[in-house]
Each structure stands twice: as C-alpha cells, then as structure tokens.
Amino acid sequence: MANLFKLCRRWSLLAFLVISALGLTGCGYNDFQRLDEQSRSAWSEVLNQYQRRADLIPNIVATVQGEANFEQETLKQVIEARSRATAIQATPELLNDPAAMQKFQAAQGELGSALSRLMVVVEQYPNLKANQGFADLRVQLEGTENRITVARNRYIESVQSYNVLARSFPTNLTAMVFGYTPKPNFSVTNEAAITAPPKVEFKSNKP
C-alpha cells in the first residue's frame, strides 16, 4: 500500500511538472527567454561596431594632425566626443535603464556627428584627400558606420519583438510574474540626430 502511495505521488508530481511546463510554454515564457537572449546578442554586436569606430579614431586624428593649418576646433570636437562616448560603461544593466540608454545614444550620436563634420572639412584639404593612408582609414570608417546601422537596426527589431510580447495579453501576465519589463530602445529623436547630415560653415582666410 505504501509503495502504491509513493508511486501515485511520483506520477502526480510528474503530471504537475508536465502541465506546468506546458503552461509556461503557452503563456510565452520560452518566447521571453528566446527574445531576451536575441536582444542581448544584437546589443553585443552594436557595442562591437561602436568600439570598432572608436578604435579607428586615434589613427584618423593622427593623420589629420599632420596636415598643416587644419581646423583644430573640428579635430578637438572629435577627440572630445570620442572621450565622452568611451567613458560610458555599457553594462548589461543599461539595457533596462531608459535614462542610461538615452545618455549612451546621445554620446554616440555626438561622436557620429563630429566624425561626419570632420569628413566634410577634409574636402577642403587636397593633400589629405590624396593621402592613401587617410583614404584607407576613410573607407574603414564608412564600412564601420554601415555595420553600425545594420547592427542597430537588428537590435531595434529584436527589442520591438520583445516589447510587443511584454505588453500583449496574456503574455503580459507572464511578464509581470517573472519580471520581464519592456526594454528601452533607440528613440526616433536619437536616430535622427545620428543620421542627420552635419552643417559645416567654412570660415574665409581672406583678410
């Protein structure tokens, strides 16, 4: 009798576990796991491309500094923007902190604008345009900016999918139970700031 009771308990426990697993699957738990990992992976690629851009800047600055009478203010803006962007620690917690995400975006947007302005100013210096080393760096920078755009778009899409799941019924109930809150995304305002063409006014050297 005791053995029969133990066997019934085991079968009951197994049935409970199976039902619980099916319930979690049906309420979107596994989807939250998948999309959370997907967004983290996409974010890592965004950071990799931003770091790639930051690593190119010292070589670009060194090359430009070799050009006589180059506009120092433009160069200074690039150096300072890079310093601000790399000073922000992109920790995993940043993915769930809208204020920190906005600050990160703003810093990267400033750096992108400063670099774009630098490339426009370079057009006024024939020696730099003809410098093969600088031309190679410019190609690398353009390629990196394209990779940033692709990586950022993938992250935006993955977060949108996650956030739709977190806000939709009945999966929003699962989100509340397990603490899956909507993630901050790249905002339209910051996207516009990053992609907007820079405005550059050249000062005449004539007396």
Backbone as JSON Lines, residues from 0, in Angstrom:
{"i":0,"aa":"M","n":[0.83,-1.21,0.0],"ca":[0.0,0.0,0.0],"c":[0.86,1.26,0.0]}
{"i":1,"aa":"A","n":[1.92,1.18,0.81],"ca":[2.84,2.33,0.9],"c":[3.53,2.56,-0.43]}
{"i":2,"aa":"N","n":[3.91,1.43,-1.09],"ca":[4.57,1.57,-2.39],"c":[3.62,2.17,-3.42]}
{"i":3,"aa":"L","n":[2.36,1.76,-3.36],"ca":[1.36,2.29,-4.28],"c":[1.17,3.8,-4.06]}
{"i":4,"aa":"F","n":[1.19,4.21,-2.81],"ca":[1.03,5.63,-2.47],"c":[2.21,6.44,-3.01]}
{"i":5,"aa":"K","n":[3.43,5.89,-2.84],"ca":[4.63,6.59,-3.34],"c":[4.59,6.7,-4.86]}
{"i":6,"aa":"L","n":[4.13,5.59,-5.52],"ca":[4.05,5.6,-6.98],"c":[3.06,6.65,-7.45]}
{"i":7,"aa":"C","n":[1.94,6.76,-6.75],"ca":[0.92,7.76,-7.11],"c":[1.46,9.17,-6.94]}
{"i":8,"aa":"R","n":[2.22,9.37,-5.89],"ca":[2.8,10.68,-5.63],"c":[3.78,11.07,-6.75]}
{"i":9,"aa":"R","n":[4.57,10.07,-7.16],"ca":[5.55,10.33,-8.22],"c":[4.86,10.69,-9.53]}
{"i":10,"aa":"W","n":[3.8,9.91,-9.84],"ca":[3.06,10.18,-11.08],"c":[2.35,11.54,-11.01]}
{"i":11,"aa":"S","n":[1.86,11.87,-9.83],"ca":[1.2,13.17,-9.65],"c":[2.19,14.31,-9.83]}
{"i":12,"aa":"L","n":[3.39,14.12,-9.25],"ca":[4.43,15.15,-9.38],"c":[4.85,15.31,-10.83]}
{"i":13,"aa":"L","n":[5.01,14.17,-11.52],"ca":[5.4,14.21,-12.93],"c":[4.33,14.91,-13.76]}
{"i":14,"aa":"A","n":[3.07,14.58,-13.48],"ca":[1.97,15.21,-14.21],"c":[1.95,16.72,-13.97]}
{"i":15,"aa":"F","n":[2.21,17.11,-12.71],"ca":[2.24,18.54,-12.37],"c":[3.35,19.26,-13.13]}
{"i":16,"aa":"L","n":[4.51,18.62,-13.2],"ca":[5.65,19.23,-13.89],"c":[5.36,19.38,-15.38]}
{"i":17,"aa":"V","n":[4.74,18.34,-15.96],"ca":[4.42,18.39,-17.38],"c":[3.42,19.49,-17.66]}
{"i":18,"aa":"I","n":[2.38,19.57,-16.83],"ca":[1.35,20.6,-17.0],"c":[1.95,21.99,-16.83]}
{"i":19,"aa":"S","n":[2.82,22.13,-15.83],"ca":[3.48,23.42,-15.59],"c":[4.33,23.83,-16.77]}
{"i":20,"aa":"A","n":[5.07,22.86,-17.32],"ca":[5.92,23.15,-18.47],"c":[5.09,23.58,-19.66]}
{"i":21,"aa":"L","n":[3.98,22.87,-19.88],"ca":[3.09,23.24,-20.99],"c":[2.47,24.6,-20.76]}
{"i":22,"aa":"G","n":[2.16,24.89,-19.5],"ca":[1.57,26.19,-19.18],"c":[2.55,27.32,-19.44]}
{"i":23,"aa":"L","n":[3.82,27.13,-19.05],"ca":[4.84,28.16,-19.28],"c":[5.08,28.37,-20.77]}
{"i":24,"aa":"T","n":[5.05,27.28,-21.51],"ca":[5.24,27.39,-22.96],"c":[4.09,28.17,-23.58]}
{"i":25,"aa":"G","n":[2.86,27.86,-23.15],"ca":[1.7,28.51,-23.72],"c":[1.59,29.98,-23.35]}
{"i":26,"aa":"C","n":[2.13,30.37,-22.21],"ca":[1.99,31.76,-21.78],"c":[3.17,32.63,-22.21]}
{"i":27,"aa":"G","n":[4.04,32.09,-23.04],"ca":[5.11,32.89,-23.61],"c":[6.42,32.91,-22.86]}
{"i":28,"aa":"Y","n":[6.55,32.09,-21.82],"ca":[7.79,32.1,-21.03],"c":[9.01,31.79,-21.89]}
{"i":29,"aa":"N","n":[8.9,30.75,-22.71],"ca":[10.03,30.38,-23.56],"c":[10.33,31.46,-24.6]}
{"i":30,"aa":"D","n":[9.27,32.13,-25.07],"ca":[9.47,33.22,-26.03],"c":[10.23,34.38,-25.38]}
{"i":31,"aa":"F","n":[9.93,34.66,-24.11],"ca":[10.66,35.7,-23.39],"c":[12.15,35.34,-23.29]}
{"i":32,"aa":"Q","n":[12.41,34.08,-22.99],"ca":[13.8,33.63,-22.89],"c":[14.52,33.81,-24.21]}
{"i":33,"aa":"R","n":[13.87,33.39,-25.28],"ca":[14.48,33.45,-26.61],"c":[14.73,34.9,-27.04]}
{"i":34,"aa":"L","n":[13.71,35.75,-26.88],"ca":[13.84,37.13,-27.33],"c":[14.79,37.94,-26.46]}
{"i":35,"aa":"D","n":[14.85,37.59,-25.18],"ca":[15.79,38.27,-24.29],"c":[17.22,37.98,-24.72]}
{"i":36,"aa":"E","n":[17.51,36.71,-24.99],"ca":[18.85,36.33,-25.45],"c":[19.15,36.95,-26.81]}
{"i":37,"aa":"Q","n":[18.14,36.99,-27.67],"ca":[18.31,37.57,-29.01],"c":[18.64,39.05,-28.93]}
{"i":38,"aa":"S","n":[17.96,39.77,-28.05],"ca":[18.23,41.2,-27.92],"c":[19.61,41.45,-27.31]}
{"i":39,"aa":"R","n":[20.01,40.62,-26.37],"ca":[21.34,40.78,-25.78],"c":[22.44,40.52,-26.8]}
{"i":40,"aa":"S","n":[22.22,39.51,-27.64],"ca":[23.18,39.2,-28.69],"c":[23.28,40.35,-29.69]}
{"i":41,"aa":"A","n":[22.12,40.9,-30.07],"ca":[22.1,42.03,-31.01],"c":[22.78,43.25,-30.4]}
{"i":42,"aa":"W","n":[22.57,43.46,-29.11],"ca":[23.2,44.6,-28.42],"c":[24.72,44.45,-28.4]}
{"i":43,"aa":"S","n":[25.2,43.23,-28.19],"ca":[26.65,42.98,-28.18],"c":[27.27,43.36,-29.52]}
{"i":44,"aa":"E","n":[26.55,43.08,-30.6],"ca":[27.06,43.43,-31.93],"c":[27.07,44.95,-32.13]}
{"i":45,"aa":"V","n":[26.06,45.64,-31.59],"ca":[26.06,47.1,-31.65],"c":[27.3,47.65,-30.95]}
{"i":46,"aa":"L","n":[27.58,47.14,-29.76],"ca":[28.74,47.6,-29.0],"c":[30.05,47.29,-29.72]}
{"i":47,"aa":"N","n":[30.11,46.12,-30.35],"ca":[31.32,45.76,-31.1],"c":[31.61,46.75,-32.22]}
{"i":48,"aa":"Q","n":[30.56,47.16,-32.92],"ca":[30.75,48.09,-34.03],"c":[31.07,49.5,-33.54]}
{"i":49,"aa":"Y","n":[30.46,49.91,-32.44],"ca":[30.79,51.22,-31.87],"c":[32.26,51.23,-31.41]}
{"i":50,"aa":"Q","n":[32.7,50.11,-30.84],"ca":[34.1,50.02,-30.39],"c":[35.04,50.03,-31.59]}
{"i":51,"aa":"R","n":[34.65,49.39,-32.65],"ca":[35.45,49.38,-33.88],"c":[35.64,50.81,-34.38]}
{"i":52,"aa":"R","n":[34.57,51.6,-34.34],"ca":[34.66,53.0,-34.76],"c":[35.59,53.78,-33.84]}
{"i":53,"aa":"A","n":[35.43,53.59,-32.54],"ca":[36.27,54.3,-31.57],"c":[37.75,53.97,-31.76]}
{"i":54,"aa":"D","n":[38.03,52.71,-32.12],"ca":[39.42,52.3,-32.32],"c":[40.05,52.92,-33.57]}
{"i":55,"aa":"L","n":[39.22,53.28,-34.53],"ca":[39.74,53.89,-35.76],"c":[40.12,55.36,-35.55]}
{"i":56,"aa":"I","n":[39.46,56.02,-34.62],"ca":[39.6,57.47,-34.48],"c":[41.03,57.93,-34.16]}
{"i":57,"aa":"P","n":[41.77,57.28,-33.26],"ca":[43.14,57.76,-33.0],"c":[44.01,57.82,-34.26]}
{"i":58,"aa":"N","n":[43.88,56.83,-35.13],"ca":[44.65,56.84,-36.38],"c":[44.19,57.95,-37.32]}
{"i":59,"aa":"I","n":[42.88,58.17,-37.36],"ca":[42.34,59.26,-38.19],"c":[42.84,60.6,-37.68]}
{"i":60,"aa":"V","n":[42.77,60.8,-36.38],"ca":[43.22,62.06,-35.77],"c":[44.7,62.28,-36.03]}
{"i":61,"aa":"A","n":[45.52,61.23,-35.85],"ca":[46.96,61.35,-36.06],"c":[47.28,61.75,-37.5]}
{"i":62,"aa":"T","n":[46.54,61.19,-38.45],"ca":[46.77,61.51,-39.86],"c":[46.37,62.95,-40.16]}
{"i":63,"aa":"V","n":[45.23,63.37,-39.64],"ca":[44.74,64.72,-39.9],"c":[45.64,65.76,-39.25]}
{"i":64,"aa":"Q","n":[46.18,65.45,-38.07],"ca":[47.05,66.39,-37.38],"c":[48.32,66.7,-38.18]}
{"i":65,"aa":"G","n":[48.66,65.8,-39.1],"ca":[49.84,66.04,-39.92],"c":[49.62,67.06,-41.02]}
{"i":66,"aa":"E","n":[48.38,67.44,-41.26],"ca":[48.06,68.43,-42.28],"c":[48.2,69.83,-41.7]}
{"i":67,"aa":"A","n":[49.02,70.64,-42.34],"ca":[49.27,72.0,-41.85],"c":[47.99,72.83,-41.9]}
{"i":68,"aa":"N","n":[47.79,73.63,-40.85],"ca":[46.68,74.58,-40.77],"c":[45.29,73.93,-40.77]}
{"i":69,"aa":"F","n":[45.24,72.65,-40.4],"ca":[43.92,72.02,-40.34],"c":[43.12,72.62,-39.19]}
{"i":70,"aa":"E","n":[41.8,72.72,-39.39],"ca":[40.93,73.34,-38.39],"c":[40.97,72.56,-37.07]}
{"i":71,"aa":"Q","n":[41.62,73.13,-36.08],"ca":[41.82,72.45,-34.81],"c":[40.52,72.27,-34.03]}
{"i":72,"aa":"E","n":[39.59,73.19,-34.19],"ca":[38.33,73.09,-33.45],"c":[37.55,71.85,-33.87]}
{"i":73,"aa":"T","n":[37.55,71.55,-35.16],"ca":[36.86,70.35,-35.66],"c":[37.51,69.09,-35.11]}
{"i":74,"aa":"L","n":[38.83,69.09,-35.09],"ca":[39.57,67.94,-34.57],"c":[39.33,67.78,-33.07]}
{"i":75,"aa":"K","n":[39.3,68.89,-32.37],"ca":[39.05,68.86,-30.93],"c":[37.69,68.28,-30.61]}
{"i":76,"aa":"Q","n":[36.7,68.62,-31.42],"ca":[35.34,68.11,-31.2],"c":[35.29,66.59,-31.34]}
{"i":77,"aa":"V","n":[36.02,66.06,-32.31],"ca":[36.07,64.61,-32.5],"c":[36.71,63.93,-31.29]}
{"i":78,"aa":"I","n":[37.83,64.49,-30.85],"ca":[38.56,63.9,-29.72],"c":[37.71,63.92,-28.45]}
{"i":79,"aa":"E","n":[37.05,65.04,-28.2],"ca":[36.23,65.17,-27.0],"c":[34.99,64.28,-27.08]}
{"i":80,"aa":"A","n":[34.38,64.18,-28.27],"ca":[33.2,63.33,-28.43],"c":[33.55,61.87,-28.22]}
{"i":81,"aa":"R","n":[34.73,61.45,-28.72],"ca":[35.18,60.07,-28.52],"c":[35.39,59.8,-27.04]}
{"i":82,"aa":"S","n":[35.97,60.76,-26.34],"ca":[36.23,60.6,-24.91],"c":[34.93,60.42,-24.14]}
{"i":83,"aa":"R","n":[33.92,61.21,-24.47],"ca":[32.63,61.1,-23.77],"c":[31.95,59.77,-24.09]}
{"i":84,"aa":"A","n":[32.02,59.35,-25.34],"ca":[31.35,58.11,-25.75],"c":[31.99,56.89,-25.1]}
{"i":85,"aa":"T","n":[33.32,56.86,-25.05],"ca":[34.0,55.69,-24.49],"c":[34.0,55.69,-22.96]}
{"i":86,"aa":"A","n":[33.66,56.82,-22.36],"ca":[33.63,56.91,-20.9],"c":[32.4,56.22,-20.32]}
{"i":87,"aa":"I","n":[31.36,56.03,-21.13],"ca":[30.13,55.4,-20.65],"c":[30.29,53.89,-20.63]}
{"i":88,"aa":"Q","n":[30.09,53.3,-19.47],"ca":[30.2,51.86,-19.33],"c":[28.9,51.2,-19.8]}
{"i":89,"aa":"A","n":[28.99,50.47,-20.89],"ca":[27.8,49.81,-21.45],"c":[27.58,48.48,-20.74]}
{"i":90,"aa":"T","n":[27.15,48.55,-19.48],"ca":[26.91,47.35,-18.69],"c":[25.59,46.7,-19.1]}
{"i":91,"aa":"P","n":[25.38,45.42,-18.74],"ca":[24.11,44.76,-19.06],"c":[22.91,45.49,-18.48]}
{"i":92,"aa":"E","n":[23.11,46.16,-17.33],"ca":[22.0,46.88,-16.7],"c":[21.5,48.04,-17.57]}
{"i":93,"aa":"L","n":[22.36,48.54,-18.45],"ca":[21.97,49.65,-19.31],"c":[20.78,49.29,-20.2]}
{"i":94,"aa":"L","n":[20.66,48.0,-20.53],"ca":[19.56,47.54,-21.4],"c":[18.19,47.73,-20.78]}
{"i":95,"aa":"N","n":[18.16,47.87,-19.45],"ca":[16.87,48.02,-18.76],"c":[16.74,49.39,-18.09]}
{"i":96,"aa":"D","n":[17.6,50.31,-18.46],"ca":[17.6,51.64,-17.85],"c":[17.41,52.69,-18.95]}
{"i":97,"aa":"P","n":[16.19,53.2,-19.13],"ca":[15.92,54.16,-20.21],"c":[16.8,55.4,-20.15]}
{"i":98,"aa":"A","n":[17.07,55.93,-18.95],"ca":[17.89,57.13,-18.81],"c":[19.33,56.87,-19.25]}
{"i":99,"aa":"A","n":[19.87,55.72,-18.83],"ca":[21.23,55.36,-19.2],"c":[21.34,55.1,-20.7]}
{"i":100,"aa":"M","n":[20.3,54.46,-21.26],"ca":[20.29,54.2,-22.7],"c":[20.26,55.5,-23.49]}
{"i":101,"aa":"Q","n":[19.46,56.46,-23.03],"ca":[19.37,57.75,-23.71],"c":[20.71,58.49,-23.66]}
{"i":102,"aa":"K","n":[21.39,58.42,-22.53],"ca":[22.7,59.05,-22.38],"c":[23.72,58.41,-23.32]}
{"i":103,"aa":"F","n":[23.66,57.08,-23.42],"ca":[24.57,56.34,-24.3],"c":[24.33,56.74,-25.75]}
{"i":104,"aa":"Q","n":[23.06,56.78,-26.15],"ca":[22.73,57.16,-27.52],"c":[23.2,58.57,-27.85]}
{"i":105,"aa":"A","n":[22.99,59.48,-26.9],"ca":[23.37,60.87,-27.13],"c":[24.87,60.99,-27.35]}
{"i":106,"aa":"A","n":[25.65,60.26,-26.56],"ca":[27.12,60.3,-26.69],"c":[27.56,59.73,-28.03]}
{"i":107,"aa":"Q","n":[26.96,58.62,-28.44],"ca":[27.33,58.03,-29.73],"c":[26.86,58.91,-30.88]}
{"i":108,"aa":"G","n":[25.71,59.55,-30.71],"ca":[25.23,60.47,-31.73],"c":[26.16,61.66,-31.91]}
{"i":109,"aa":"E","n":[26.67,62.2,-30.8],"ca":[27.63,63.31,-30.86],"c":[28.89,62.9,-31.6]}
{"i":110,"aa":"L","n":[29.37,61.7,-31.31],"ca":[30.59,61.22,-31.96],"c":[30.36,61.04,-33.45]}
{"i":111,"aa":"G","n":[29.22,60.48,-33.82],"ca":[28.92,60.3,-35.24],"c":[28.84,61.63,-35.96]}
{"i":112,"aa":"S","n":[28.23,62.63,-35.34],"ca":[28.12,63.95,-35.95],"c":[29.48,64.62,-36.08]}
{"i":113,"aa":"A","n":[30.31,64.48,-35.05],"ca":[31.65,65.08,-35.08],"c":[32.5,64.47,-36.19]}
{"i":114,"aa":"L","n":[32.39,63.16,-36.36],"ca":[33.14,62.49,-37.42],"c":[32.65,62.91,-38.8]}
{"i":115,"aa":"S","n":[31.34,63.02,-38.95],"ca":[30.78,63.45,-40.23],"c":[31.26,64.87,-40.57]}
{"i":116,"aa":"R","n":[31.28,65.72,-39.57],"ca":[31.75,67.1,-39.78],"c":[33.23,67.1,-40.19]}
{"i":117,"aa":"L","n":[34.01,66.22,-39.57],"ca":[35.43,66.13,-39.9],"c":[35.61,65.71,-41.36]}
{"i":118,"aa":"M","n":[34.83,64.74,-41.81],"ca":[34.95,64.27,-43.18],"c":[34.58,65.37,-44.19]}
{"i":119,"aa":"V","n":[33.63,66.22,-43.83],"ca":[33.25,67.32,-44.71],"c":[34.38,68.35,-44.78]}
{"i":120,"aa":"V","n":[34.98,68.65,-43.64],"ca":[36.08,69.62,-43.6],"c":[37.27,69.13,-44.4]}
{"i":121,"aa":"V","n":[37.53,67.83,-44.36],"ca":[38.66,67.25,-45.09],"c":[38.6,67.57,-46.58]}
{"i":122,"aa":"E","n":[37.39,67.73,-47.11],"ca":[37.22,68.03,-48.53],"c":[37.94,69.32,-48.93]}
{"i":123,"aa":"Q","n":[38.22,70.18,-47.98],"ca":[38.89,71.44,-48.26],"c":[40.41,71.31,-48.27]}
{"i":124,"aa":"Y","n":[40.92,70.09,-48.04],"ca":[42.37,69.88,-47.96],"c":[42.81,68.82,-48.97]}
{"i":125,"aa":"P","n":[43.26,69.26,-50.14],"ca":[43.66,68.33,-51.22],"c":[44.71,67.31,-50.8]}
{"i":126,"aa":"N","n":[45.66,67.74,-49.96],"ca":[46.72,66.82,-49.55],"c":[46.16,65.65,-48.75]}
{"i":127,"aa":"L","n":[45.19,65.93,-47.89],"ca":[44.57,64.87,-47.11],"c":[43.77,63.94,-48.0]}
{"i":128,"aa":"K","n":[43.04,64.51,-48.95],"ca":[42.23,63.71,-49.86],"c":[43.11,62.78,-50.69]}
{"i":129,"aa":"A","n":[44.31,63.23,-50.99],"ca":[45.24,62.43,-51.81],"c":[46.07,61.46,-50.98]}
{"i":130,"aa":"N","n":[46.01,61.59,-49.66],"ca":[46.79,60.73,-48.76],"c":[46.18,59.33,-48.74]}
{"i":131,"aa":"Q","n":[46.95,58.33,-49.23],"ca":[46.42,56.98,-49.34],"c":[46.08,56.39,-47.98]}
{"i":132,"aa":"G","n":[46.92,56.7,-46.98],"ca":[46.65,56.2,-45.64],"c":[45.33,56.71,-45.1]}
{"i":133,"aa":"F","n":[45.07,58.0,-45.33],"ca":[43.81,58.57,-44.87],"c":[42.63,58.01,-45.67]}
{"i":134,"aa":"A","n":[42.87,57.8,-46.97],"ca":[41.81,57.24,-47.81],"c":[41.4,55.84,-47.32]}
{"i":135,"aa":"D","n":[42.39,55.05,-46.92],"ca":[42.1,53.71,-46.39],"c":[41.31,53.79,-45.08]}
{"i":136,"aa":"L","n":[41.71,54.74,-44.21],"ca":[41.01,54.91,-42.94],"c":[39.56,55.36,-43.19]}
{"i":137,"aa":"R","n":[39.4,56.2,-44.2],"ca":[38.06,56.71,-44.51],"c":[37.15,55.58,-44.98]}
{"i":138,"aa":"V","n":[37.71,54.68,-45.81],"ca":[36.93,53.53,-46.28],"c":[36.55,52.64,-45.1]}
{"i":139,"aa":"Q","n":[37.5,52.43,-44.17],"ca":[37.21,51.61,-43.0],"c":[36.12,52.25,-42.14]}
{"i":140,"aa":"L","n":[36.19,53.58,-42.0],"ca":[35.19,54.29,-41.2],"c":[33.81,54.18,-41.84]}
{"i":141,"aa":"E","n":[33.74,54.36,-43.15],"ca":[32.45,54.26,-43.86],"c":[31.86,52.85,-43.71]}
{"i":142,"aa":"G","n":[32.73,51.84,-43.83],"ca":[32.28,50.47,-43.66],"c":[31.77,50.21,-42.25]}
{"i":143,"aa":"T","n":[32.45,50.79,-41.27],"ca":[32.04,50.63,-39.88],"c":[30.71,51.32,-39.61]}
{"i":144,"aa":"E","n":[30.52,52.5,-40.17],"ca":[29.25,53.21,-40.0],"c":[28.1,52.39,-40.58]}
{"i":145,"aa":"N","n":[28.35,51.73,-41.71],"ca":[27.32,50.87,-42.3],"c":[27.01,49.68,-41.39]}
{"i":146,"aa":"R","n":[28.07,49.11,-40.8],"ca":[27.86,47.98,-39.88],"c":[27.1,48.43,-38.64]}
{"i":147,"aa":"I","n":[27.39,49.63,-38.17],"ca":[26.66,50.17,-37.01],"c":[25.17,50.28,-37.33]}
{"i":148,"aa":"T","n":[24.87,50.78,-38.51],"ca":[23.46,50.93,-38.92],"c":[22.76,49.58,-38.96]}
{"i":149,"aa":"V","n":[23.41,48.58,-39.54],"ca":[22.83,47.24,-39.64],"c":[22.63,46.65,-38.24]}
{"i":150,"aa":"A","n":[23.67,46.75,-37.41],"ca":[23.6,46.18,-36.05],"c":[22.53,46.88,-35.22]}
{"i":151,"aa":"R","n":[22.45,48.2,-35.36],"ca":[21.47,48.97,-34.6],"c":[20.04,48.59,-35.03]}
{"i":152,"aa":"N","n":[19.83,48.42,-36.33],"ca":[18.51,48.04,-36.82],"c":[18.1,46.65,-36.34]}
{"i":153,"aa":"R","n":[19.05,45.73,-36.29],"ca":[18.74,44.39,-35.79],"c":[18.36,44.45,-34.31]}
{"i":154,"aa":"Y","n":[19.07,45.29,-33.57],"ca":[18.74,45.43,-32.15],"c":[17.35,46.03,-31.98]}
{"i":155,"aa":"I","n":[17.04,47.06,-32.76],"ca":[15.73,47.7,-32.69],"c":[14.62,46.67,-32.95]}
{"i":156,"aa":"E","n":[14.8,45.84,-33.97],"ca":[13.79,44.84,-34.31],"c":[13.63,43.8,-33.2]}
{"i":157,"aa":"S","n":[14.75,43.37,-32.62],"ca":[14.67,42.35,-31.57],"c":[14.0,42.9,-30.32]}
{"i":158,"aa":"V","n":[14.27,44.16,-29.98],"ca":[13.64,44.77,-28.8],"c":[12.16,45.02,-29.05]}
{"i":159,"aa":"Q","n":[11.81,45.4,-30.27],"ca":[10.4,45.6,-30.59],"c":[9.61,44.3,-30.41]}
{"i":160,"aa":"S","n":[10.17,43.2,-30.87],"ca":[9.5,41.9,-30.71],"c":[9.34,41.55,-29.23]}
{"i":161,"aa":"Y","n":[10.4,41.8,-28.47],"ca":[10.36,41.51,-27.03],"c":[9.31,42.39,-26.34]}
{"i":162,"aa":"N","n":[9.3,43.68,-26.66],"ca":[8.38,44.6,-26.01],"c":[6.91,44.32,-26.36]}
{"i":163,"aa":"V","n":[6.66,43.91,-27.61],"ca":[5.29,43.55,-28.0],"c":[4.82,42.37,-27.16]}
{"i":164,"aa":"L","n":[5.69,41.4,-26.96],"ca":[5.35,40.23,-26.14],"c":[5.1,40.65,-24.69]}
{"i":165,"aa":"A","n":[5.9,41.57,-24.19],"ca":[5.78,42.0,-22.79],"c":[4.52,42.81,-22.54]}
{"i":166,"aa":"R","n":[3.98,43.44,-23.59],"ca":[2.81,44.3,-23.42],"c":[1.5,43.65,-23.87]}
{"i":167,"aa":"S","n":[1.59,42.51,-24.56],"ca":[0.4,41.87,-25.11],"c":[-0.23,40.91,-24.1]}
{"i":168,"aa":"F","n":[-1.54,40.74,-24.21],"ca":[-2.26,39.79,-23.36],"c":[-2.34,38.44,-24.08]}
{"i":169,"aa":"P","n":[-2.11,37.3,-23.43],"ca":[-1.91,37.14,-21.99],"c":[-0.45,37.09,-21.55]}
{"i":170,"aa":"T","n":[0.47,37.27,-22.5],"ca":[1.89,37.15,-22.15],"c":[2.35,38.26,-21.22]}
{"i":171,"aa":"N","n":[1.59,39.36,-21.15],"ca":[1.96,40.41,-20.21],"c":[1.81,39.94,-18.76]}
{"i":172,"aa":"L","n":[0.93,38.96,-18.54],"ca":[0.79,38.39,-17.2],"c":[2.05,37.61,-16.83]}
{"i":173,"aa":"T","n":[2.59,36.87,-17.79],"ca":[3.84,36.16,-17.57],"c":[4.97,37.15,-17.29]}
{"i":174,"aa":"A","n":[4.96,38.26,-18.03],"ca":[5.98,39.29,-17.83],"c":[5.93,39.84,-16.41]}
{"i":175,"aa":"M","n":[4.73,40.06,-15.9],"ca":[4.58,40.6,-14.54],"c":[5.06,39.59,-13.5]}
{"i":176,"aa":"V","n":[4.73,38.31,-13.71],"ca":[5.12,37.29,-12.75],"c":[6.63,37.1,-12.7]}
{"i":177,"aa":"F","n":[7.27,37.09,-13.86],"ca":[8.7,36.8,-13.91],"c":[9.58,38.05,-14.05]}
{"i":178,"aa":"G","n":[8.96,39.23,-14.03],"ca":[9.74,40.47,-14.04],"c":[10.32,40.84,-15.38]}
{"i":179,"aa":"Y","n":[9.64,40.46,-16.47],"ca":[10.11,40.84,-17.81],"c":[9.52,42.2,-18.19]}
{"i":180,"aa":"T","n":[10.25,43.25,-17.93],"ca":[9.77,44.6,-18.24],"c":[10.21,45.01,-19.64]}
{"i":181,"aa":"P","n":[9.45,45.9,-20.31],"ca":[9.86,46.38,-21.64],"c":[11.25,46.99,-21.61]}
{"i":182,"aa":"K","n":[11.99,46.79,-22.67],"ca":[13.35,47.31,-22.76],"c":[13.37,48.66,-23.47]}
{"i":183,"aa":"P","n":[14.25,49.57,-23.05],"ca":[14.39,50.83,-23.79],"c":[15.02,50.57,-25.15]}
{"i":184,"aa":"N","n":[14.6,51.33,-26.14],"ca":[15.1,51.13,-27.5],"c":[15.73,52.42,-28.0]}
{"i":185,"aa":"F","n":[16.35,52.37,-29.18],"ca":[16.84,53.58,-29.8],"c":[15.64,54.43,-30.17]}
{"i":186,"aa":"S","n":[15.61,55.66,-29.72],"ca":[14.47,56.52,-29.98],"c":[14.58,57.17,-31.35]}
{"i":187,"aa":"V","n":[13.44,57.61,-31.88],"ca":[13.4,58.27,-33.18],"c":[14.23,59.54,-33.15]}
{"i":188,"aa":"T","n":[14.15,60.27,-32.02],"ca":[14.9,61.53,-31.89],"c":[16.39,61.29,-32.0]}
{"i":189,"aa":"N","n":[16.88,60.29,-31.28],"ca":[18.3,60.0,-31.31],"c":[18.74,59.41,-32.64]}
{"i":190,"aa":"E","n":[17.86,58.63,-33.26],"ca":[18.17,58.1,-34.59],"c":[18.35,59.25,-35.57]}
{"i":191,"aa":"A","n":[17.48,60.26,-35.49],"ca":[17.58,61.41,-36.39],"c":[18.86,62.17,-36.15]}
{"i":192,"aa":"A","n":[19.26,62.28,-34.88],"ca":[20.48,63.01,-34.55],"c":[21.71,62.3,-35.1]}
{"i":193,"aa":"I","n":[21.66,60.97,-35.08],"ca":[22.8,60.19,-35.56],"c":[22.93,60.27,-37.07]}
{"i":194,"aa":"T","n":[21.8,60.21,-37.77],"ca":[21.84,60.12,-39.23],"c":[21.75,61.46,-39.94]}
{"i":195,"aa":"A","n":[21.46,62.55,-39.21],"ca":[21.31,63.86,-39.86],"c":[22.64,64.33,-40.43]}
{"i":196,"aa":"P","n":[22.65,64.9,-41.66],"ca":[23.89,65.41,-42.24],"c":[24.4,66.62,-41.47]}
{"i":197,"aa":"P","n":[25.7,66.7,-41.24],"ca":[26.24,67.81,-40.47],"c":[26.21,69.12,-41.24]}
{"i":198,"aa":"K","n":[26.04,70.2,-40.51],"ca":[26.1,71.53,-41.11],"c":[27.47,72.13,-40.82]}
{"i":199,"aa":"V","n":[28.19,72.46,-41.87],"ca":[29.53,73.0,-41.71],"c":[29.65,74.33,-42.43]}
{"i":200,"aa":"E","n":[30.13,75.33,-41.72],"ca":[30.36,76.64,-42.31],"c":[31.86,76.9,-42.34]}
{"i":201,"aa":"F","n":[32.39,77.07,-43.55],"ca":[33.82,77.33,-43.67],"c":[34.1,78.81,-43.53]}
{"i":202,"aa":"K","n":[35.09,79.11,-42.71],"ca":[35.47,80.5,-42.5],"c":[36.51,80.91,-43.53]}
{"i":203,"aa":"S","n":[36.33,82.05,-44.08],"ca":[37.26,82.52,-45.08],"c":[38.55,82.96,-44.42]}
{"i":204,"aa":"N","n":[39.69,82.62,-45.05],"ca":[41.0,83.04,-44.54],"c":[41.43,84.38,-45.11]}
{"i":205,"aa":"K","n":[40.57,84.95,-45.95],"ca":[40.92,86.23,-46.54],"c":[40.75,87.35,-45.53]}
{"i":206,"aa":"P","n":[41.64,88.34,-45.55],"ca":[41.53,89.44,-44.59],"c":[40.32,90.3,-44.9]}
